[in-house]
Each structure stands twice: as structure tokens, then as C-alpha cells.
Amino acid sequence: MAFKQLKLWFDDPQPIFPILQNLKDDPSKYVQKSVANNLNDILKDNYSNAIQLIEVWTTQPTSARKWIIKHALRNQIKLKNKKAETLLESLK
């Protein structure tokens, strides 16, 4: 039963994005890791939605946001995803 409820988020993660948006510059490493892990999971099932959000976040990123983006893209980097590599390069 719980999986059916979660399936809604797999199909359309957009309702989660405002929450992530509010937390993207949180100074707590615990929160940053949670946001990054959430984005990492969304990238697996809704790549285009998640990558669009990350692209927006690369504009004038705080140090917290840079860490979140790097951590969120870690699996895409392992997969040699060129878009992810370009986004990380833009953070330097």
C-alpha cells in the first residue's frame, strides 16, 4: 500500500520541488544530504525534471547548494553523463 502512494512521486516529482527549493541553501549538512539524495533519486526516474531544477540552481550557487548539486549528480558522473559533467564544471 505504501508503495502505491510513493509511485505518485516517481511518476511526477514536481510537488516535491518547492520543498527542495526552500531547503537548497540550508546550512545543515544533514538537510543538504537529504536534499541531494532526494534529487539523486529523482534523477533516476525523472531525469529531465531533476536536471532542469539543478540547472536553475547553478546560477549564483551558495557553497551549500554547490555541495548538494555535486552530491546529487554523483551517480550521473559515474555513468559519464556529459550534462552532469558540464554542470559540475560550471560550479568551479
C-alpha positions as CSV (number, residue, x, y, z in Angstrom):
1,M,0.0,0.0,0.0
2,A,2.8,2.5,0.8
3,F,4.5,1.8,-2.5
4,K,1.3,2.9,-4.4
5,Q,1.5,6.2,-2.6
6,L,5.2,6.6,-3.4
7,K,4.5,5.8,-7.0
8,L,2.8,9.1,-7.3
9,W,6.2,10.8,-6.6
10,F,8.0,8.6,-9.0
11,D,5.6,9.5,-11.8
12,D,5.5,13.2,-11.0
13,P,8.1,14.6,-8.6
14,Q,7.0,18.2,-9.2
15,P,5.1,18.6,-5.9
16,I,8.4,17.9,-4.1
17,F,10.3,20.6,-5.9
18,P,9.0,23.6,-3.8
19,I,10.2,21.8,-0.7
20,L,13.6,21.2,-2.1
21,Q,13.7,24.8,-3.4
22,N,13.1,26.0,0.2
23,L,15.9,23.8,1.5
24,K,18.5,24.3,-1.2
25,D,20.7,26.7,0.8
26,D,20.2,25.3,4.3
27,P,23.4,25.3,6.3
28,S,22.8,22.0,7.9
29,K,24.8,19.1,6.4
30,Y,22.0,16.7,7.4
31,V,19.5,18.8,5.3
32,Q,21.9,19.2,2.4
33,K,22.5,15.5,2.3
34,S,18.8,14.8,2.3
35,V,18.1,17.2,-0.5
36,A,20.9,15.8,-2.6
37,N,19.8,12.2,-2.0
38,N,16.3,13.2,-3.0
39,L,17.5,14.8,-6.2
40,N,19.7,11.8,-6.9
41,D,16.7,9.5,-6.6
42,I,14.6,11.8,-8.8
43,L,17.3,11.8,-11.5
44,K,16.9,8.0,-11.8
45,D,13.2,8.2,-12.7
46,N,12.6,11.7,-13.9
47,Y,15.9,12.8,-15.3
48,S,14.7,15.8,-17.3
49,N,12.7,17.3,-14.5
50,A,15.5,17.0,-12.0
51,I,18.2,18.2,-14.3
52,Q,16.2,21.3,-15.1
53,L,15.9,22.1,-11.4
54,I,19.7,21.6,-11.0
55,E,20.4,23.8,-13.9
56,V,18.4,26.6,-12.3
57,W,20.3,26.1,-9.0
58,T,23.7,26.5,-10.7
59,T,23.0,30.2,-11.1
60,Q,24.9,32.0,-8.3
61,P,25.0,28.9,-6.1
62,T,25.9,29.1,-2.4
63,S,28.5,26.7,-1.0
64,A,25.7,24.6,0.4
65,R,24.0,24.4,-3.0
66,K,27.2,23.5,-4.7
67,W,27.7,20.6,-2.3
68,I,24.1,19.5,-2.9
69,I,24.5,19.6,-6.7
70,K,27.8,17.7,-6.6
71,H,26.3,15.0,-4.3
72,A,23.1,14.8,-6.3
73,L,25.0,14.2,-9.5
74,R,27.4,11.6,-8.2
75,N,25.7,8.7,-9.9
76,Q,25.3,10.6,-13.2
77,I,29.0,11.3,-13.1
78,K,29.8,7.6,-12.6
79,L,27.6,7.0,-15.7
80,K,29.8,9.5,-17.6
81,N,26.8,11.7,-18.2
82,K,28.1,14.7,-20.2
83,K,25.4,17.1,-19.0
84,A,26.2,16.3,-15.4
85,E,29.9,16.8,-16.1
86,T,29.2,20.2,-17.7
87,L,27.0,21.3,-14.7
88,L,29.7,20.3,-12.2
89,E,32.3,22.2,-14.3
90,S,30.1,25.3,-14.2
91,L,30.3,25.3,-10.4
92,K,34.1,25.9,-10.4
